[in-house]
Amino acid sequence: MSETLLRVRKLTVRFPLRRSRLAGPRPWLTAVDGVDLEIEAGRAVGLVGESGCGKSTLARAILALVAPQAGTIEWRGQAVRHDDAAGLRRMRRELQVVFQDPVGSLDPRMSIGASVTEALEALEGPQQRAAADARVESILAEVGLDPALRARYPHELSGGQCQRAAIARALVGQPKLLVCDEAVSALDVSVQAQIVNLLGDLRRRRGLALLFISHNLAVVRHLCDEVAVLYHGRVVERATAAAIFAAPRHPYTRALLAAVPDPDPAAHRRGALPELRAAAAAEAVAGDGCAYRLRCPLADEGCRMQAPHLEDAGDGHLTACHHGRSQPPGG
Amino acid sequence: MAAEALFTVRDLGVQFTTPRGRVSAVREVSLEVRRGECLAVVGESGSGKSQLFLGCLGLLASGGVASGSARFDGQELVGSDAAARRAVLGTRLALVFQDPMNALTPHLTIGRQLAEVALDRGLLDAAGAQARSLEVLRAVRMPDPAMRLRQYPHELSGGQRQRAAIAMALMTRPELLVADEPTTALDVTVQAQVIEVLREARDRGLAVVLVTHDMGVVAGIADRVAVMYAGRVVETAPVRELFAAPAHPYTAALLASVPRLDTPLAARLAGIEGQPPAPGAEPDGCAFAPRCPAVLETCRRRRPPLEAREGRSVACHAARLPSGVAT
């Protein structure tokens, strides 16, 4: 069993909303609601769900970019505290992030080489010029960028090249876990394939672990060992990627998979799309029941009365659904 | 399905004047859209797929000039004056873009914005416009359509806004809908609903041009597909034939790049090595030659013409169409 890099327990992140009346209680939006998550060294965990499900907020809490209201985060066995600047600095050497917008995540006034050097010095302090240059060149080569491009600026490069530069910047401090928040979503499909291949190579070559946040389920299937499905701030299903894609147990996971457009015109049967009810507004699902019940074809009185807990069916496949075990696999 | 061409593009070119000189974004594109069919125009960023239709419709950014011909039901749009274009654009030919907030005015209710489309053009009276507004919201499967009429855009979700934008495009009973990446910003669940809405509109006789880079979306709705690379159409085919047997190596590589849910996992995705040519660069030979796995000596010297055969066409020296060898 390899080392557990990240252990998240009962993590809750809430944001204050505007009061509807001056004297009324302040309403809160619970973006992440009691989430447990572990990532072992070298493993790739996919985090999927629709926009607004809390997947990016969860990532931001893990990266200590937003403070949680409750719960704990441990990095390699050490509790991560938001007021511990030295501890956060240690963690950030080993925990890095790549965002969706490749051009926007680089400073437009800095050459690619300067951007990567800046990241290196932020993590490791001032460097000897020659040593820093050698490391920057080697990391650019590793992510598939011609070192001759190091003097170029982001606007002179394509989206794929900028995303490689952002990955180089994240990798220069030798992290153990890379958080990818929709890191391939804005790219064209041929470039997306290149970046997915690069991430796969980095996993094999460096033993890099990934927290891969995406709404693209086919990419997640390709890259990840495990998948957590997030709905309304909660993990509703968690299993190996093979189990999730072969036999999803939560009705929401099944609906998500069914909605993925199949790149095969012969497979499109008219009306085969399951009725996916529109995402209910947040206030409509407040209360005790299952958050998915208003869209769920299986919802019954029990789902209205009590929210299901995430439970292990005995095979390591976790589902938060009162009907999760009675359903035929694959559905 | 009628076979009559509703929208005919011939030798369309789009050029931009930039500080570095004139740059061609679209070159010699010819296409046809028939009534009641969905034509998907597929390509990656910079392939010219959006500029092609902006050029046809006189909507290019400043510095952009279209040449060639684009006829809607016989009427020339390229180079015609604004009044002539207005008679077609926004009435018989409607547009939907990627970001629905660009189509919706934030400070007016959905009902007011829908009604104005018909009232401004003198198509309906107030009562008729309101009835039509409800009808189009139902057509796009908007939940609680009567309530939506009183709401503002910010009160709708992203998918509902895109449906409102499509509803607005349908107000005038257009014959052709040009939708540029209408599902790109949406979740897969919402994307599936928007595709269903477009498919139903197509089934009711609306011709649809879908500009997209998403092969899954293409497979879900298109009747025919045109693939663009570096400003040119490199292949056209009926959708099933294109997916079953792509003739152009670029089309084949594009299809192979798409990760799928139903194929055995491979260690690597296919991808396409290299970069497309810089905008405006026009190599002597085929623009795809530097990245092409099937490249021949001829490809680097002579640009392959787009050759048609049995409802398909392809621009490739190395391609074999099902019934024989092209070129």
Interface residues (C-beta under 8 A of the other chain):
Chain A: E50 S51 S158 G159 G160 Q161 D188 V189 S190 V191 Q192 A193 Q194 V196 N197 G200 H215 N216 L217 A218 V219 R221 H222 F245 A255 L256 L257 A258 A259 V260 P261 D262 P263 D264 P265 A266 A267 H268 R270 L273 L276 A278 A279
Chain B: E44 S45 P143 S157 G158 G159 Q160 D187 V188 T189 V190 Q191 A192 Q193 I195 E196 R199 H213 D214 M215 G216 V217 V218 A219 G220 A222 V239 R240 F243 A244 A253 L254 L255 S257 V258 P259 R260 L261 D262 L265 A267 R268 L269 A270 G271 I272 E273 Q275
